[in-house]
Amino acid sequence: MKVNLLNCADYVNSDVLPFKNDVFEDLRFEPILNTMAKNDKFVYQACKNIILAPSEDRKNILHRQDAIKEAVAQKKYIFQLYITISEIFTDLTILKNRTKKEGNPLPSVRVMNSLETLDLLSTGLEKLKAVIVDANNQFEPGIFRSFFEQFLKEYDSDFMLLVHEKCQTLRTLQIGGEIQISGRVGRGLKSDGLLVNSISEVKSKRKFERLNAILNAKIRKNEIRINYEDLQLSRDCRDLESTGLLHVAACFEDFNKEISRLFESLRTQIAFFYGCCNLHTHMTGMTFGLCFPEIAEKSHAIETDRMYDLSLAIETLRAPQNNSLRGSDTLLYIITGVNHGGKTSFLRAAAVAQIMAQAGMFVPARGMKTGIFRGIFTHFGRNEDATLNSGRLEEELSRLSRMIDVMKPGSLLFLNESFATTSENEGAAIADDIIRALNDNKVTVFFVTHIYAYAKRAYREHYENTQFLQTERNERNERTYRIISGEPSETGYGMEMYSKIICGIQ
Amino acid sequence: MISLFEPGKGLSFAEVRELQEPSYFRDLNMDQYASFFKEFEVGAELIPYFYYLPKTKEESGHRQSVMKDLCDHDVRAAVNRFISGIGVAERYLGYSEIVNASVQKWKWRLDTIVQFYSAIDRFCRDLTENPPKSEPLLKLRDDFTAYLNDAETVKTRAKAEEISGEFDKMRFHITINKERATLDFQYSEEDYCSSIRSEFPRAEGEREENSFTESPFGDINIAPLEEFILNQFMKQDRVLFRNLETFCGIKRDIILPEVSDLIREFRFALLNLEHFEKLKNNGFPFSFPEIVEDREVNLDDCFDIVLAAKNLSENKEVVLNDIMKSKEETAILVTGPNQGGKTTLARAFGQCAYFGMMGFPVPAGVSRLPFVDRIFTQFASTAGNDVEGRLEHELTGVKAILDSLTDHSLVIFNELFTSAPTMDALTMSRALLSTLIEKNAVCFVVTHTFELAFDSDRFVSLVATVVEDGSFRRTYRIIRKSADGIAYANSIVSKYKLDYSHIFGRIRAR
């Protein structure tokens, strides 16, 4: 059976984030994932894979929101489910490692291994069933409940009995049974299309003889005895028998595969819910707001109420500066202001919230209403490698060009200090050209920049669908780390830094 | 009877095998390109097919029409089926030559015959269902159809299928346990595995054959048990086995040699096309060129195909360049700093011309090329230790080229006469160019004597550009020389196609 708690097919095929690594680094997902994983590497990876594969499908997103709401309401059972599946996997790994050491074993050993796996899986299935029976009573009707019920129906007691029986048959076959094989003469007179007709226990010797006596005449007429004393013939018969046996064992391997796959996909999905529960507990414990965003059907407007930078909140354990965003028709947000004034943090907050929203999760804000973007990109200036050389602009632009290679209309791009590696005028010209072309293709752009020449021109010429945001200062001219709307002003951040560093003024 | 490239006229494989590597091959790095064929089991023997350049525009056109057909999904599938069908027949024939038992030898021969006809038959039916557009492929189909309908063929095929059908009816059943094994003929369709599978849910989408995938008697010779079984059948129907012997007892030519040659031509074409497609899927443009009589050249975004494959594996970028020459213009001259991509461009140009004439798509986004029947190259010589020796070597090469020029020649010179004093080099180059132009050759000249470019306003001048930041870093971008006031940043912007109209178009396209 298929586990569809998350609508997985969608996240595997997602191409909303074509540059996952950039996004992961730029937006600092690490602390968020650590909180979700609580040192469990598998949970970490599962959450990373799922969050970094946001959906473009509104129905899908809402489905996940519902599933996560259900999970968060029953954290205890999600935890139990996860632990149970993890234990099954530990056992399976031990067996797998052992059989790996055996290399290429004899057919009979291979059949034995196949049986042992079957045993482990059916025991695992029983254990899981026990937890699910428990949980089924607690969950409200919904996504989890219907999964549980489907599971219990699929793997009911009749089925478990059948598995048990087949294991027994195969065991007796190991001890000594009879195999019937049909075939035809194929190309080049080689035998072809060999088919195992049946496998059965040999009747007890006496019974067999009696039967023989009765059917003697008939048998002699139709059957030709293959002489075991001919060593070549007897060897061929042995080979034929063990190949047939292996072929049958392979059928059970198919079943093994199916159950292993069920466990695997359930493990990944439950790990994600488990991670969501952990994050939820952590954040609500610190009384920071979380909300499930409202997903608009067609609009690309992003509206947030008291949104914050999630990784910063996790790391500083303090309530980070809340920002709100109103963006009905906005295609371009130009964010200017002093260094360390919270611009990057603001950009991260918005980007992370949007990605989590499209992953069907709750978001770090009191309220959010947003649309669905077909692609989300981050282009952060790599300011860290401070060597100023002519290759940097080239590196930046080629990186951007690779993004544009796969960008679709209706995407979202976060530019952080891009085009700053050339002169201000050149940078402004490049930025203007690029951003206009993007906006005209319905690509929404957040642009954190120091290119004042650009911001000023955009403001003076009343660029359409553009919002101007900047870092706030209080009455004492101190940074509040909030982002507010307003005319871009020449901040003199250079002078500020000069004063700070050269003159020692804070 | 049949040839893919030039119906009625094509070279047989025996003739192709005798061809020598042309002299331009190494200069254009085509030897490196061709060497990828060696990675394939049957590839190495196909390399001589590279050495034959079509002689007429019509021949090139035929090839191109075939290649276009081969790019069609259905035709490609039909051809692949045909190749593997004939491959199977060839394999059977091979078995017939190495097995020990005579009766098995005959049966492999019989199977070869049946397989051979059915592969051709299938091919004809496939090409009737999805007809190709090119004349050679249509002719091929019709020739094959006529061959199959030939009275002699019909008779042989019917006989082969009759005997083969009798063998296909042979069924047996074996029971094995520890004490004994018995053989009878109560063949049963009952499948133990499918009964297990019906009781157990299965992983979806994995329908396996229920018969054994690994045969216990892997060898192509019959195993003792198989022989045992066969003897029983022989006792039952001696006539059938006698018929087999009469029909296949004597060795005969089963697979027409022309068909084996044809398969080689198909393989040659497909290996190239597949290689191009691999690059194409990684963003490199390819196009079928329009082949013109006049000497107009238009290549958008062309590149060196060998460098592209190499850089792709190393994850490095390749710069694409444009080459344009109107029919009035007489020569293309490339100047600029060393290591600026000039030689690469010369190769790219030569490769485009080469693949274009061979009927293949060329490594360029848009392409128009003049028809050429000979390609000549002379790249700066490294032969000879002393200066005079080198110059002499070069001049001997040039002389040979001048002597063999045709009315449709392409000549690519790369950094000639570097060992001569500049004034001498200039004078020699001038003389050489005017001779070539007189002879109507398409000239592509990479030269360090930039004065040459000023000689005529009918020369196309291309210049390898450098980054204008004082570092003289190479861009590998070669542009038609114009006023050089372009700022560094803008040149990068246009290199990455990040100006307004490019971005707009790039995103809008999705």
Chai-1 contact restraints between the chains, C-beta under 6 A:
chainA,res_idxA,chainB,res_idxB,connection_type,confidence,min_distance_angstrom,max_distance_angstrom,comment,restraint_id
A,G176,B,K178,contact,1.0,0.0,6.0,A-B,restraint_1
A,E178,B,N177,contact,1.0,0.0,6.0,A-B,restraint_2
A,I179,B,I176,contact,1.0,0.0,6.0,A-B,restraint_3
A,Q180,B,T175,contact,1.0,0.0,6.0,A-B,restraint_4
A,I181,B,I174,contact,1.0,0.0,6.0,A-B,restraint_5
A,S182,B,H173,contact,1.0,0.0,6.0,A-B,restraint_6
A,S182,B,Y187,contact,1.0,0.0,6.0,A-B,restraint_7
A,S182,B,S188,contact,1.0,0.0,6.0,A-B,restraint_8
A,G183,B,F172,contact,1.0,0.0,6.0,A-B,restraint_9
A,R184,B,R171,contact,1.0,0.0,6.0,A-B,restraint_10
A,V185,B,F167,contact,1.0,0.0,6.0,A-B,restraint_11
A,V185,B,M170,contact,1.0,0.0,6.0,A-B,restraint_12
A,R187,B,D111,contact,1.0,0.0,6.0,A-B,restraint_13
A,G188,B,Y95,contact,1.0,0.0,6.0,A-B,restraint_14
A,G188,B,Q104,contact,1.0,0.0,6.0,A-B,restraint_15
A,G188,B,K107,contact,1.0,0.0,6.0,A-B,restraint_16
A,G188,B,W108,contact,1.0,0.0,6.0,A-B,restraint_17
A,L189,B,Q104,contact,1.0,0.0,6.0,A-B,restraint_18
A,L189,B,K107,contact,1.0,0.0,6.0,A-B,restraint_19
A,L189,B,I222,contact,1.0,0.0,6.0,A-B,restraint_20
A,S191,B,E226,contact,1.0,0.0,6.0,A-B,restraint_21
A,G193,B,S211,contact,1.0,0.0,6.0,A-B,restraint_22
A,L194,B,S211,contact,1.0,0.0,6.0,A-B,restraint_23
A,L194,B,F212,contact,1.0,0.0,6.0,A-B,restraint_24
A,L195,B,D191,contact,1.0,0.0,6.0,A-B,restraint_25
A,L195,B,S211,contact,1.0,0.0,6.0,A-B,restraint_26
A,V196,B,Y192,contact,1.0,0.0,6.0,A-B,restraint_27
A,N197,B,S188,contact,1.0,0.0,6.0,A-B,restraint_28
A,N197,B,E190,contact,1.0,0.0,6.0,A-B,restraint_29
A,S198,B,Y192,contact,1.0,0.0,6.0,A-B,restraint_30
A,I199,B,Y192,contact,1.0,0.0,6.0,A-B,restraint_31
A,V202,B,N177,contact,1.0,0.0,6.0,A-B,restraint_32
A,N222,B,D184,contact,1.0,0.0,6.0,A-B,restraint_33
A,E223,B,T182,contact,1.0,0.0,6.0,A-B,restraint_34
A,E223,B,D184,contact,1.0,0.0,6.0,A-B,restraint_35
A,I224,B,L183,contact,1.0,0.0,6.0,A-B,restraint_36
A,R225,B,T182,contact,1.0,0.0,6.0,A-B,restraint_37
A,I226,B,A181,contact,1.0,0.0,6.0,A-B,restraint_38
A,I226,B,L183,contact,1.0,0.0,6.0,A-B,restraint_39
A,Q232,B,P224,contact,1.0,0.0,6.0,A-B,restraint_40
A,L233,B,P224,contact,1.0,0.0,6.0,A-B,restraint_41
A,L233,B,L225,contact,1.0,0.0,6.0,A-B,restraint_42
A,D236,B,A223,contact,1.0,0.0,6.0,A-B,restraint_43
A,D236,B,P224,contact,1.0,0.0,6.0,A-B,restraint_44
A,D236,B,L225,contact,1.0,0.0,6.0,A-B,restraint_45
A,C237,B,I176,contact,1.0,0.0,6.0,A-B,restraint_46
A,C237,B,A181,contact,1.0,0.0,6.0,A-B,restraint_47
A,D239,B,P216,contact,1.0,0.0,6.0,A-B,restraint_48
A,L240,B,P216,contact,1.0,0.0,6.0,A-B,restraint_49
A,E241,B,I176,contact,1.0,0.0,6.0,A-B,restraint_50
A,T243,B,F212,contact,1.0,0.0,6.0,A-B,restraint_51
A,T243,B,P216,contact,1.0,0.0,6.0,A-B,restraint_52
A,H247,B,F212,contact,1.0,0.0,6.0,A-B,restraint_53
A,C251,B,C193,contact,1.0,0.0,6.0,A-B,restraint_54
A,C251,B,I196,contact,1.0,0.0,6.0,A-B,restraint_55
A,C251,B,R197,contact,1.0,0.0,6.0,A-B,restraint_56
A,D254,B,R202,contact,1.0,0.0,6.0,A-B,restraint_57
A,F255,B,F200,contact,1.0,0.0,6.0,A-B,restraint_58
A,K257,B,A203,contact,1.0,0.0,6.0,A-B,restraint_59
A,E258,B,P201,contact,1.0,0.0,6.0,A-B,restraint_60
A,E258,B,R202,contact,1.0,0.0,6.0,A-B,restraint_61
A,E258,B,A203,contact,1.0,0.0,6.0,A-B,restraint_62
A,S390,B,D469,contact,1.0,0.0,6.0,A-B,restraint_63
A,E394,B,I492,contact,1.0,0.0,6.0,A-B,restraint_64
A,L397,B,I492,contact,1.0,0.0,6.0,A-B,restraint_65
A,L397,B,Y496,contact,1.0,0.0,6.0,A-B,restraint_66
A,L397,B,L498,contact,1.0,0.0,6.0,A-B,restraint_67
A,S398,B,Y496,contact,1.0,0.0,6.0,A-B,restraint_68
A,S401,B,Y496,contact,1.0,0.0,6.0,A-B,restraint_69
A,S401,B,L498,contact,1.0,0.0,6.0,A-B,restraint_70
A,I404,B,I503,contact,1.0,0.0,6.0,A-B,restraint_71
A,I404,B,R506,contact,1.0,0.0,6.0,A-B,restraint_72
A,M407,B,I507,contact,1.0,0.0,6.0,A-B,restraint_73
A,K408,B,R510,contact,1.0,0.0,6.0,A-B,restraint_74
A,P409,B,I507,contact,1.0,0.0,6.0,A-B,restraint_75
A,T422,B,A489,contact,1.0,0.0,6.0,A-B,restraint_76
A,E426,B,A489,contact,1.0,0.0,6.0,A-B,restraint_77
A,I430,B,V493,contact,1.0,0.0,6.0,A-B,restraint_78
A,D433,B,D499,contact,1.0,0.0,6.0,A-B,restraint_79
A,D433,B,Y500,contact,1.0,0.0,6.0,A-B,restraint_80
A,I434,B,L498,contact,1.0,0.0,6.0,A-B,restraint_81
A,A437,B,Y500,contact,1.0,0.0,6.0,A-B,restraint_82
A,A437,B,I503,contact,1.0,0.0,6.0,A-B,restraint_83
A,A437,B,F504,contact,1.0,0.0,6.0,A-B,restraint_84
A,N441,B,I507,contact,1.0,0.0,6.0,A-B,restraint_85
